[in-house]
């Protein structure tokens, strides 16, 4: 990963992409392709793809990252016990970046942006930043109620997050 970051700083994006692909491979072998520790490798792939003008592919990696973190934060919390504080902070930074990217790409009122906000809100809850989480989750809840209705399972999951 460090060589990929070095190549990114030197604007050698194809070399960076190659190094980040190796990082994804190694992380996938060590932790599995759907693990939060592998998601950081996906994130650097996404950032590199954005730099070379492959937005669709970069956004695809962002979707994968959101799904990995969301599943972990909702269903597989035991995984979080094995993460360091630095890894949790890195995860929060990644989710914040994806949230901002989706907001710029799709708009603040889109479902894609709301999905990212929901996941970031869950992360903020996990990190005991409840005021920040509440602001995110309130917006997601309003969006989901308007889009899917109050009885939809997606809306219910956001409502359940307030009980965390």
TORFI-717668 format. One record per residue (C-alpha): x negated, y, z; residue number from 1; residue in one letter. Coordinates in nm, 4 decimals, m for minus. Each point is the difference from the previous one (the first is absolute). Layout:
BEGIN
<r X="X" Y="Y" Z="Z" seq="NUM" type="A"/>
...
This chain:
BEGIN
<r X="0.0000" Y="0.0000" Z="0.0000" seq="1" type="X"/>
<r X="m0.2798" Y="0.2402" Z="0.0811" seq="2" type="X"/>
<r X="m0.1516" Y="m0.0325" Z="m0.3476" seq="3" type="X"/>
<r X="0.3435" Y="0.0734" Z="m0.1444" seq="4" type="X"/>
<r X="0.0234" Y="0.3142" Z="0.2117" seq="5" type="X"/>
<r X="m0.3478" Y="0.1003" Z="m0.1114" seq="6" type="X"/>
<r X="0.0910" Y="m0.0469" Z="m0.3662" seq="7" type="X"/>
<r X="0.3207" Y="0.1998" Z="0.0549" seq="8" type="X"/>
<r X="m0.2022" Y="0.2902" Z="0.1411" seq="9" type="X"/>
<r X="m0.2260" Y="m0.0198" Z="m0.3059" seq="10" type="X"/>
<r X="0.3058" Y="m0.0096" Z="m0.2281" seq="11" type="X"/>
<r X="m0.1009" Y="m0.3409" Z="m0.1339" seq="12" type="X"/>
<r X="0.3555" Y="m0.1214" Z="0.0119" seq="13" type="X"/>
<r X="m0.0325" Y="m0.3240" Z="m0.1948" seq="14" type="X"/>
<r X="m0.2861" Y="m0.1138" Z="0.2225" seq="15" type="X"/>
<r X="0.2054" Y="0.1012" Z="0.3025" seq="16" type="X"/>
<r X="0.2945" Y="m0.1987" Z="m0.1318" seq="17" type="X"/>
<r X="m0.2223" Y="m0.3055" Z="m0.0372" seq="18" type="X"/>
<r X="m0.1258" Y="0.0329" Z="0.3594" seq="19" type="X"/>
<r X="0.3508" Y="0.0477" Z="0.1374" seq="20" type="X"/>
<r X="0.1199" Y="m0.3052" Z="m0.1938" seq="21" type="X"/>
<r X="m0.2754" Y="m0.1998" Z="0.1706" seq="22" type="X"/>
<r X="0.1162" Y="0.1430" Z="0.3328" seq="23" type="X"/>
<r X="0.3577" Y="m0.1124" Z="m0.0692" seq="24" type="X"/>
<r X="m0.1303" Y="m0.3482" Z="m0.0816" seq="25" type="X"/>
<r X="m0.2116" Y="m0.0291" Z="0.3159" seq="26" type="X"/>
<r X="0.2728" Y="0.1427" Z="0.2257" seq="27" type="X"/>
<r X="0.2537" Y="m0.2353" Z="m0.1566" seq="28" type="X"/>
<r X="m0.2257" Y="m0.2964" Z="0.0732" seq="29" type="X"/>
<r X="m0.0587" Y="0.1138" Z="0.3587" seq="30" type="X"/>
<r X="0.3493" Y="0.1174" Z="0.0951" seq="31" type="X"/>
<r X="0.2371" Y="m0.0862" Z="m0.2835" seq="32" type="X"/>
<r X="0.1265" Y="0.2207" Z="m0.2834" seq="33" type="X"/>
<r X="0.3027" Y="0.1213" Z="0.1997" seq="34" type="X"/>
<r X="m0.1894" Y="0.1053" Z="0.3140" seq="35" type="X"/>
<r X="m0.0288" Y="0.3590" Z="0.1224" seq="36" type="X"/>
<r X="m0.3797" Y="m0.0288" Z="0.0017" seq="37" type="X"/>
<r X="0.0122" Y="m0.0762" Z="m0.3723" seq="38" type="X"/>
<r X="0.2310" Y="0.2969" Z="m0.0592" seq="39" type="X"/>
<r X="m0.2884" Y="0.2438" Z="0.0499" seq="40" type="X"/>
<r X="m0.1777" Y="m0.1631" Z="m0.2937" seq="41" type="X"/>
<r X="0.3166" Y="0.0396" Z="m0.2097" seq="42" type="X"/>
<r X="0.0125" Y="0.3649" Z="0.1009" seq="43" type="X"/>
<r X="m0.3465" Y="0.0727" Z="m0.1329" seq="44" type="X"/>
<r X="0.0942" Y="m0.1761" Z="m0.3225" seq="45" type="X"/>
<r X="0.3049" Y="0.2263" Z="m0.0241" seq="46" type="X"/>
<r X="m0.2024" Y="0.3164" Z="0.0615" seq="47" type="X"/>
<r X="m0.2432" Y="m0.1003" Z="m0.2720" seq="48" type="X"/>
<r X="0.2791" Y="m0.0795" Z="m0.2444" seq="49" type="X"/>
<r X="0.1504" Y="0.3447" Z="0.0608" seq="50" type="X"/>
<r X="m0.3382" Y="0.1571" Z="m0.0771" seq="51" type="X"/>
<r X="m0.0198" Y="m0.1722" Z="m0.3394" seq="52" type="X"/>
<r X="0.3558" Y="0.0928" Z="m0.0944" seq="53" type="X"/>
<r X="0.1680" Y="m0.3352" Z="0.0656" seq="54" type="X"/>
<r X="0.2787" Y="0.1345" Z="0.2212" seq="55" type="X"/>
<r X="0.2427" Y="m0.2855" Z="m0.0602" seq="56" type="X"/>
<r X="m0.2564" Y="m0.2565" Z="0.1114" seq="57" type="X"/>
<r X="m0.1038" Y="0.2144" Z="0.2981" seq="58" type="X"/>
<r X="0.3624" Y="0.0383" Z="0.1082" seq="59" type="X"/>
<r X="0.0385" Y="m0.3777" Z="m0.0307" seq="60" type="X"/>
<r X="m0.2789" Y="m0.0494" Z="0.2524" seq="61" type="X"/>
<r X="0.1645" Y="0.2596" Z="0.2253" seq="62" type="X"/>
<r X="0.3249" Y="m0.1982" Z="m0.0095" seq="63" type="X"/>
<r X="m0.1896" Y="m0.3149" Z="0.0961" seq="64" type="X"/>
<r X="m0.1640" Y="0.1811" Z="0.2928" seq="65" type="X"/>
<r X="0.3354" Y="0.1331" Z="0.1244" seq="66" type="X"/>
<r X="0.1510" Y="m0.3495" Z="m0.0144" seq="67" type="X"/>
<r X="m0.2938" Y="m0.1540" Z="0.1885" seq="68" type="X"/>
<r X="0.0053" Y="0.2575" Z="0.2772" seq="69" type="X"/>
<r X="0.3788" Y="0.0102" Z="0.0236" seq="70" type="X"/>
<r X="0.0264" Y="m0.3764" Z="0.0403" seq="71" type="X"/>
<r X="m0.2746" Y="0.0021" Z="0.2604" seq="72" type="X"/>
<r X="0.1523" Y="0.2881" Z="0.1974" seq="73" type="X"/>
<r X="0.3496" Y="m0.1516" Z="m0.0052" seq="74" type="X"/>
<r X="m0.0647" Y="m0.3740" Z="0.0171" seq="75" type="X"/>
<r X="m0.3650" Y="m0.0935" Z="0.0658" seq="76" type="X"/>
<r X="m0.1042" Y="0.2301" Z="0.2855" seq="77" type="X"/>
<r X="m0.2383" Y="m0.2628" Z="0.1371" seq="78" type="X"/>
<r X="m0.2359" Y="0.0886" Z="m0.2839" seq="79" type="X"/>
<r X="m0.0229" Y="0.3543" Z="0.1381" seq="80" type="X"/>
<r X="m0.1414" Y="m0.1299" Z="0.3289" seq="81" type="X"/>
<r X="m0.3165" Y="m0.1040" Z="m0.1844" seq="82" type="X"/>
<r X="m0.0573" Y="0.3389" Z="m0.1620" seq="83" type="X"/>
<r X="m0.2323" Y="0.2582" Z="0.1469" seq="84" type="X"/>
<r X="0.1126" Y="0.3543" Z="0.0646" seq="85" type="X"/>
<r X="m0.2101" Y="0.1083" Z="m0.2992" seq="86" type="X"/>
<r X="0.1805" Y="m0.2511" Z="m0.2246" seq="87" type="X"/>
<r X="0.3373" Y="0.1246" Z="0.1227" seq="88" type="X"/>
<r X="m0.1063" Y="0.3604" Z="m0.0668" seq="89" type="X"/>
<r X="m0.1204" Y="m0.0980" Z="m0.3466" seq="90" type="X"/>
<r X="0.3366" Y="m0.1643" Z="m0.0619" seq="91" type="X"/>
<r X="0.1786" Y="0.3149" Z="0.1110" seq="92" type="X"/>
<r X="m0.2169" Y="0.2115" Z="m0.2328" seq="93" type="X"/>
<r X="0.0712" Y="m0.2337" Z="m0.2901" seq="94" type="X"/>
<r X="0.3751" Y="0.0026" Z="0.0648" seq="95" type="X"/>
<r X="m0.0020" Y="0.3798" Z="0.0331" seq="96" type="X"/>
<r X="m0.1850" Y="0.0322" Z="m0.3300" seq="97" type="X"/>
<r X="0.2455" Y="m0.2315" Z="m0.1752" seq="98" type="X"/>
<r X="0.2948" Y="0.1887" Z="0.1497" seq="99" type="X"/>
<r X="m0.1425" Y="0.3298" Z="m0.1323" seq="100" type="X"/>
<r X="m0.0752" Y="m0.1544" Z="m0.3407" seq="101" type="X"/>
<r X="0.3537" Y="m0.1328" Z="m0.0315" seq="102" type="X"/>
<r X="0.1444" Y="0.3328" Z="0.1109" seq="103" type="X"/>
<r X="m0.1965" Y="0.1763" Z="m0.2761" seq="104" type="X"/>
<r X="0.0761" Y="m0.2666" Z="m0.2604" seq="105" type="X"/>
<r X="0.3648" Y="m0.0826" Z="0.0706" seq="106" type="X"/>
<r X="0.1184" Y="0.2918" Z="0.2137" seq="107" type="X"/>
<r X="0.0778" Y="0.0257" Z="0.3702" seq="108" type="X"/>
<r X="0.3536" Y="m0.1356" Z="m0.0426" seq="109" type="X"/>
<r X="m0.0845" Y="m0.3203" Z="m0.1873" seq="110" type="X"/>
<r X="0.0470" Y="m0.3513" Z="0.1346" seq="111" type="X"/>
<r X="m0.3665" Y="m0.0765" Z="m0.0741" seq="112" type="X"/>
<r X="m0.1080" Y="0.2916" Z="0.2151" seq="113" type="X"/>
<r X="0.2449" Y="m0.1062" Z="0.2713" seq="114" type="X"/>
<r X="m0.1446" Y="m0.3527" Z="0.0017" seq="115" type="X"/>
<r X="m0.3458" Y="0.1454" Z="0.0567" seq="116" type="X"/>
<r X="0.1362" Y="0.2323" Z="0.2720" seq="117" type="X"/>
<r X="0.1708" Y="m0.2958" Z="0.1701" seq="118" type="X"/>
<r X="m0.3232" Y="m0.1982" Z="0.0081" seq="119" type="X"/>
<r X="m0.1980" Y="0.3015" Z="0.1206" seq="120" type="X"/>
<r X="0.2647" Y="0.0591" Z="0.2674" seq="121" type="X"/>
<r X="m0.0395" Y="m0.3581" Z="0.1219" seq="122" type="X"/>
<r X="m0.3768" Y="0.0518" Z="0.0144" seq="123" type="X"/>
<r X="0.0445" Y="0.3203" Z="0.1994" seq="124" type="X"/>
<r X="0.2215" Y="m0.1929" Z="0.2456" seq="125" type="X"/>
<r X="m0.2652" Y="m0.2683" Z="0.0330" seq="126" type="X"/>
<r X="m0.2604" Y="0.2672" Z="0.0717" seq="127" type="X"/>
<r X="0.2288" Y="0.1595" Z="0.2621" seq="128" type="X"/>
<r X="0.0482" Y="0.3198" Z="m0.2009" seq="129" type="X"/>
<r X="0.3710" Y="m0.0013" Z="0.0568" seq="130" type="X"/>
<r X="0.0761" Y="0.3637" Z="m0.0877" seq="131" type="X"/>
<r X="m0.1650" Y="m0.0381" Z="m0.3411" seq="132" type="X"/>
<r X="0.1735" Y="m0.3342" Z="m0.0516" seq="133" type="X"/>
<r X="0.3386" Y="0.1434" Z="0.0896" seq="134" type="X"/>
<r X="m0.0276" Y="0.2774" Z="m0.2600" seq="135" type="X"/>
<r X="m0.0874" Y="m0.2487" Z="m0.2736" seq="136" type="X"/>
<r X="0.2612" Y="m0.2559" Z="0.0992" seq="137" type="X"/>
<r X="0.2803" Y="0.2575" Z="0.0314" seq="138" type="X"/>
<r X="m0.0590" Y="0.1056" Z="m0.3605" seq="139" type="X"/>
<r X="m0.0123" Y="m0.3611" Z="m0.1174" seq="140" type="X"/>
<r X="0.3198" Y="m0.0831" Z="0.1872" seq="141" type="X"/>
<r X="0.1840" Y="0.2937" Z="m0.1574" seq="142" type="X"/>
<r X="m0.1267" Y="m0.0992" Z="m0.3455" seq="143" type="X"/>
<r X="0.0937" Y="m0.3668" Z="0.0430" seq="144" type="X"/>
<r X="0.3457" Y="0.0826" Z="0.1383" seq="145" type="X"/>
<r X="0.0638" Y="0.2239" Z="m0.2990" seq="146" type="X"/>
<r X="m0.1381" Y="m0.2457" Z="m0.2521" seq="147" type="X"/>
<r X="0.1033" Y="m0.3384" Z="0.1425" seq="148" type="X"/>
<r X="0.2639" Y="0.0757" Z="0.2648" seq="149" type="X"/>
<r X="m0.0030" Y="m0.0487" Z="0.3754" seq="150" type="X"/>
<r X="0.0737" Y="m0.3729" Z="m0.0109" seq="151" type="X"/>
<r X="m0.2850" Y="m0.0951" Z="m0.2344" seq="152" type="X"/>
<r X="m0.2764" Y="m0.2195" Z="0.1442" seq="153" type="X"/>
<r X="m0.2683" Y="0.2497" Z="m0.1072" seq="154" type="X"/>
<r X="0.1748" Y="0.2757" Z="0.1933" seq="155" type="X"/>
<r X="0.0369" Y="m0.2304" Z="0.3015" seq="156" type="X"/>
<r X="m0.3747" Y="m0.0748" Z="m0.0029" seq="157" type="X"/>
<r X="m0.0798" Y="0.3713" Z="0.0151" seq="158" type="X"/>
<r X="0.2483" Y="0.0431" Z="0.2819" seq="159" type="X"/>
<r X="m0.1641" Y="m0.2905" Z="0.1856" seq="160" type="X"/>
<r X="m0.3360" Y="0.1761" Z="m0.0267" seq="161" type="X"/>
<r X="0.1314" Y="0.2682" Z="0.2333" seq="162" type="X"/>
<r X="0.0227" Y="m0.2675" Z="0.2710" seq="163" type="X"/>
<r X="m0.3774" Y="m0.0538" Z="m0.0155" seq="164" type="X"/>
